[in-house]
Amino acid sequence: MAFFATALSFLDRQVLSISIIRIKEDFLISDIEYGFINTGFLISYAIMFTVGGILIDRYGSRLGLAFSVGIWSIATLLHSFANNAFQFGMFRFFLGVGEGGAFPGVIKAVVEWVPKQRQALANGIAIGGAALGAVVAPPLCVYLINITGWRGVFSITALFGFLWVILWLLLFKNKAFKTITENRKEDEKIQQKPRTNLLDVLKKKEVWVFILIRFLLDPIFYFYMFWIPKYLNEARGLDIVQIGKLFWIPFLALGVSNMLGGWISDGLLKKTGSLNYARKLVMGVAALLTIPALLIKYVPSVELVILIMAVVFFAHGLWITNYITSISDMFGKSVTSTVIGFSGTAGALSALLINPVIGLIVTKYSYDPMWLYAGSMYMVAFVAFIVLIPRIKLLKAYA
């Protein structure tokens, strides 16, 4: 269910980017207005990543995810009634309000219900749904637009979300499901503790390390999502049909590596008994696999560009699964969603600030500085991680 929640998250956020081609035939929406529409989503998404994480830590993943998916499904449905750029921007803002709680919510569900020795794989499955949504969105949206028109696409994808909420509430209405955790007494101890003070959380050095890493690396992934199609068109001469046929491949690699990274990490944990070794080894390999991004400017063919992109997306999947699992390893069940929320907000704000800078760099210079940043920064972040957090272990304050 967590897998399908994140799949719906990426599906719903991509529907507009596909449908805008037809929407522009009905309404005069300029590229500048379209940019502001997407900014509406990023602003609310950045805010709600933290707020959603805090609320989900307080009320649990069952209610938190139900409200999150429900709100963004309502926002998706409202898109089908929009008639101008302002309305699209407003509904996009509400989409971000709902989607901000998606990833903190699914990780909270894993921490609540899955034993420690299986959490990395479970996290990989949970966040791996996002890749499925990204792979499915373009062909599904084009197919539905041709049948129902662009308004119908928003209505149908919203229906998927409403069905998910109903199933989620029905399947997990019994709190006895928490008995799958490796230690029920641990849950009872946490429930008896006073609520964690957010200022106390922010005083932890480790929190700021995780925030810093997302701030440094999230703009790279947003660059891949928002700018690679444009790069393939302008620098490599591909048309939109060719891009559509090729750009799903890196996202497929991402989905596979989300789960594979968790499976490998859990296997290492079982063999060595060391959280630190299991998580950091996979993250180190992932950082090394991002280095080929430095070569994109030199490769002669589009096929090689897509191959390199598949490798770096694969690397990101290994990295993000173990990064998120490291947070749950260190902060336990009480504040994991809160810390994920803080770090996710940092990443979204960084992307919000850097996206215009990317446009300036690409316009005045080229894409080359971005490939340099993308191919080197994961290794910088990994070195910072192992220096600033020498050992991954549950912090005493959250034990």
Secondary structure, 3 states (H helix, E strand, C coil): CHHHHHHHHHHHHHHHHHHHHHHHHHCCCCHHHHHHHHHHHHHHHHHHHHHHHHHHHHHCHHHHHHHHHHHHHHHHHHHCCCCCHHHHHHHHHHHHHHHCCHHHHHHHHHHHHCCHHHHHHHHHHHHHHHHHHHHHHHHHHHHHHHHHHHHHHHHHHHHHHHHHHHHHHHHCCCHHHHHHCCCHHHHHHHHHCCCCCHHHHHCCHHHHHHHHHHHHHHHHHHHHHHHHHHHHHHCCCCCHHHHHHHCHHHHHHHHHHHHHHHHHHHHHHHHHCCHHHHHHHHHHHHHHHCHHHHHCCCCCCHHHHHHHHHHHHHHHHHHHHHHHHHHHHHHHHHHHHHHHHHHHHHHHHHHHHHHHHHHHHHHHCCCHHHHHHHHHHHHHHHHHHHHHCCCCCCCHHHC
